[in-house]
Amino acid sequence: SPDNIVLIERLILEEFTKFVKTGNEKELAQAKEQMLGNNKISKEDSQSQMFELIYNESWGRAKEIYTYEKNIKKVKLEEVKFLANQLISKKNYSFISLIPK
C-alpha cells in the first residue's frame, strides 16, 4: 500500500547499512551463488536467452553475457561494502514505487 513506501525504503536502507557493518565473505558467496544460479536457470529457456542477448546488444554489451560468471566471481567484499556505503551516505540512489491507484 502507498502508506508502506517510506517503511519499505527505510528497511532496504537498513539492510544496506547492516551489510556495510557486518557483511562477510560467506554472505557474499551466497549472494554470488544465487545470482549465478538464477542466471543459469534463466538461460534454460531459449526465449529468455534471446531476450537477454537483444537487451544487452541494445546497450552495446552483448559480449558481457559470456563473461557474466567470471565478472560476478571477481567481485570483492570490500567493493560491495564501498558501493553500499556510497548509496547510503550520499543518498545516491533512485527509489521507484509502482502502486495501484
Backbone bond lengths (Angstrom), bond angles and torsions (degrees), N, CA, C in turn:
res aa  C-N    CA-C-N  psi(-1)  N-CA   C-N-CA  omega(-1)  CA-C   N-CA-C  phi
1 S - - - 1.450 - - 1.524 109.07 -
2 P 1.315 117.17 155.50 1.464 120.67 179.80 1.527 113.35 -56.54
3 D 1.299 116.76 -28.21 1.460 120.17 -179.80 1.526 112.51 -67.02
4 N 1.308 116.49 -21.75 1.466 120.68 -176.35 1.532 114.01 -92.21
5 I 1.311 117.99 -2.33 1.465 120.48 -175.65 1.525 111.74 -59.98
6 V 1.302 117.42 -47.38 1.467 120.86 -179.42 1.529 109.94 -63.61
7 L 1.312 116.51 -40.70 1.472 121.26 178.11 1.528 110.46 -61.82
8 I 1.298 117.20 -45.42 1.468 121.54 -178.53 1.527 110.71 -63.36
9 E 1.326 116.38 -44.00 1.468 119.51 178.10 1.526 110.18 -61.20
10 R 1.314 117.24 -43.90 1.468 121.18 179.86 1.526 110.93 -61.55
11 L 1.343 116.89 -42.62 1.464 120.31 -179.67 1.528 111.78 -64.94
12 I 1.311 116.80 -38.91 1.465 120.62 177.91 1.530 110.12 -63.44
13 L 1.325 116.58 -46.13 1.466 120.53 179.57 1.525 111.07 -64.80
14 E 1.330 117.20 -35.56 1.469 120.01 176.51 1.519 111.09 -63.20
15 E 1.333 117.28 -37.97 1.464 120.48 178.07 1.522 110.97 -65.96
16 F 1.333 116.76 -41.64 1.468 120.16 175.42 1.524 110.05 -59.76
17 T 1.327 116.31 -46.83 1.469 120.96 -179.38 1.521 110.87 -61.35
18 K 1.307 116.31 -43.11 1.464 120.97 179.32 1.529 110.36 -62.54
19 F 1.332 116.67 -41.11 1.463 118.96 179.62 1.520 111.05 -66.50
20 V 1.324 117.36 -40.22 1.471 120.40 178.55 1.522 110.07 -58.53
21 K 1.334 116.60 -40.19 1.466 120.93 -176.38 1.523 112.96 -81.04
22 T 1.327 117.61 -40.58 1.471 119.52 -170.36 1.527 114.72 -125.62
23 G 1.329 117.80 0.07 1.466 119.61 -179.09 1.514 111.04 -59.49
24 N 1.327 116.28 144.54 1.459 119.37 -177.25 1.527 110.85 -135.17
25 E 1.312 114.94 175.44 1.469 121.27 -177.70 1.529 112.02 -60.08
26 K 1.324 116.86 -36.21 1.468 120.44 -179.70 1.529 110.62 -63.13
27 E 1.330 117.12 -45.14 1.463 120.67 178.70 1.525 111.22 -63.68
28 L 1.318 116.19 -41.68 1.457 120.24 178.77 1.524 110.51 -63.45
29 A 1.316 116.87 -43.17 1.468 121.00 179.22 1.534 110.57 -61.91
30 Q 1.336 116.69 -40.60 1.467 120.12 177.93 1.526 111.12 -64.38
31 A 1.325 116.78 -41.59 1.464 120.74 179.20 1.533 110.52 -64.27
32 K 1.328 116.01 -43.16 1.462 119.86 178.37 1.524 110.40 -61.89
33 E 1.326 116.19 -44.90 1.466 121.08 -179.51 1.527 110.41 -60.33
34 Q 1.314 116.49 -41.87 1.464 120.28 179.40 1.529 110.79 -65.65
35 M 1.328 116.75 -43.50 1.468 120.02 178.86 1.531 111.28 -62.28
36 L 1.319 116.34 -44.12 1.464 119.77 -179.24 1.524 110.97 -67.38
37 G 1.324 116.81 -40.01 1.457 120.61 178.22 1.520 111.77 -64.27
38 N 1.329 116.24 -44.80 1.469 120.01 178.10 1.519 111.01 -62.15
39 N 1.330 116.15 -38.77 1.452 120.55 179.19 1.528 110.88 -64.24
40 K 1.327 116.62 -43.06 1.474 119.83 179.66 1.523 111.11 -65.32
41 I 1.316 116.72 -40.84 1.463 120.13 178.87 1.524 110.22 -63.10
42 S 1.331 116.66 -41.18 1.467 119.62 -179.36 1.523 111.50 -64.53
43 K 1.311 117.21 -26.64 1.461 120.15 -178.80 1.528 113.28 -84.12
44 E 1.329 116.85 -4.76 1.454 119.74 177.31 1.527 110.95 -70.58
45 D 1.299 116.59 -23.73 1.461 122.72 179.80 1.526 108.06 -98.25
46 S 1.327 117.49 120.24 1.465 120.40 -175.97 1.523 111.90 -63.62
47 Q 1.322 117.37 -31.33 1.457 119.81 179.19 1.534 110.39 -67.42
48 S 1.325 117.38 -41.39 1.463 120.79 177.55 1.520 110.92 -64.91
49 Q 1.319 115.53 -39.94 1.460 120.13 179.31 1.530 110.15 -64.48
50 M 1.330 116.54 -41.40 1.456 120.77 178.63 1.539 110.02 -63.55
51 F 1.335 117.33 -43.85 1.460 120.74 178.86 1.522 110.62 -60.10
52 E 1.323 116.51 -43.04 1.467 120.49 179.79 1.530 111.22 -61.88
53 L 1.320 116.05 -42.63 1.468 119.97 178.23 1.530 111.23 -62.56
54 I 1.327 116.24 -45.53 1.470 120.23 -179.30 1.528 110.21 -63.89
55 Y 1.322 116.38 -45.29 1.461 120.85 -179.64 1.533 110.49 -59.27
56 N 1.320 116.22 -49.81 1.468 119.71 -178.69 1.519 111.94 -67.48
57 E 1.316 117.52 -34.18 1.462 120.36 177.74 1.526 109.92 -66.22
58 S 1.326 117.26 -35.95 1.468 119.83 -179.86 1.529 111.23 -64.47
59 W 1.329 116.66 -23.71 1.466 120.92 177.08 1.530 111.48 -99.41
60 G 1.323 116.31 4.09 1.459 120.67 179.90 1.513 113.68 74.22
61 R 1.348 115.97 26.60 1.472 119.61 -175.60 1.531 112.52 -126.53
62 A 1.296 118.27 28.08 1.460 120.38 -176.25 1.529 112.36 -59.10
63 K 1.325 117.41 -34.24 1.466 120.38 -179.19 1.527 111.93 -65.91
64 E 1.332 116.83 -24.17 1.460 120.36 -179.23 1.532 112.90 -65.60
65 I 1.309 116.52 -20.41 1.465 119.63 178.01 1.526 110.23 -59.80
66 Y 1.312 115.44 -35.41 1.460 120.12 -176.42 1.529 113.06 -82.92
67 T 1.325 117.27 -10.95 1.464 120.37 178.57 1.533 111.94 -113.84
68 Y 1.334 116.57 7.70 1.468 121.71 -176.76 1.524 111.59 -53.60
69 E 1.326 117.18 -52.38 1.464 121.00 -176.60 1.526 111.21 -61.40
70 K 1.315 116.13 -45.34 1.469 120.40 179.63 1.529 110.32 -61.01
71 N 1.331 116.51 -42.40 1.463 120.38 -178.74 1.528 112.02 -67.76
72 I 1.307 117.90 -39.09 1.470 121.14 177.81 1.528 109.38 -63.77
73 K 1.311 116.50 -43.48 1.469 120.25 -178.77 1.529 112.34 -64.95
74 K 1.341 117.75 -25.26 1.465 121.41 -179.11 1.533 113.21 -77.80
75 V 1.330 117.77 -16.99 1.470 120.76 -176.11 1.524 109.94 -63.74
76 K 1.327 115.41 133.25 1.472 121.43 -178.54 1.524 110.11 -105.21
77 L 1.322 115.08 152.38 1.459 122.25 179.68 1.535 110.90 -56.10
78 E 1.311 117.46 -43.57 1.463 121.25 -178.70 1.525 111.14 -61.20
79 E 1.334 117.14 -36.53 1.463 120.89 179.20 1.528 111.30 -66.21
80 V 1.319 116.40 -43.26 1.465 120.70 -179.94 1.521 109.91 -65.02
81 K 1.320 116.59 -44.52 1.463 120.29 179.29 1.532 111.01 -63.13
82 F 1.324 116.80 -41.28 1.454 120.84 179.42 1.527 110.71 -60.84
83 L 1.337 116.39 -48.26 1.466 120.07 -179.15 1.524 111.79 -65.38
84 A 1.319 116.88 -41.35 1.468 120.28 177.78 1.524 109.95 -61.45
85 N 1.313 116.56 -42.63 1.460 120.41 179.14 1.527 111.40 -64.47
86 Q 1.323 117.09 -38.32 1.460 120.93 177.02 1.531 111.07 -61.20
87 L 1.321 116.05 -42.86 1.464 120.10 178.82 1.523 111.19 -61.91
88 I 1.314 115.79 -44.36 1.467 121.22 -176.06 1.519 111.08 -70.74
89 S 1.325 116.28 -52.86 1.462 120.25 -171.35 1.522 113.23 -70.51
90 K 1.302 116.98 -33.42 1.465 119.64 -177.45 1.527 112.11 -100.75
91 K 1.337 116.04 1.40 1.470 120.38 -175.58 1.523 109.27 48.25
92 N 1.320 114.07 43.53 1.455 122.49 -175.29 1.526 109.72 -97.63
93 Y 1.310 115.33 66.94 1.458 119.91 -179.95 1.518 109.39 -151.60
94 S 1.315 114.86 163.86 1.461 121.65 173.99 1.514 107.22 -112.48
95 F 1.297 115.77 144.94 1.456 121.68 179.80 1.521 107.20 -130.22
96 I 1.316 116.23 117.85 1.450 121.69 -177.74 1.515 108.84 -117.36
97 S 1.305 115.66 133.83 1.463 121.05 178.89 1.521 109.06 -122.12
98 L 1.302 116.23 125.82 1.451 121.42 173.85 1.518 107.96 -102.85
99 I 1.300 116.02 107.06 1.456 119.87 -176.90 1.523 109.56 -125.72
100 P 1.309 116.20 141.97 1.472 118.70 179.30 1.534 111.40 -70.30
101 K 1.290 115.39 154.59 1.476 119.82 177.30 1.503 110.64 -76.31
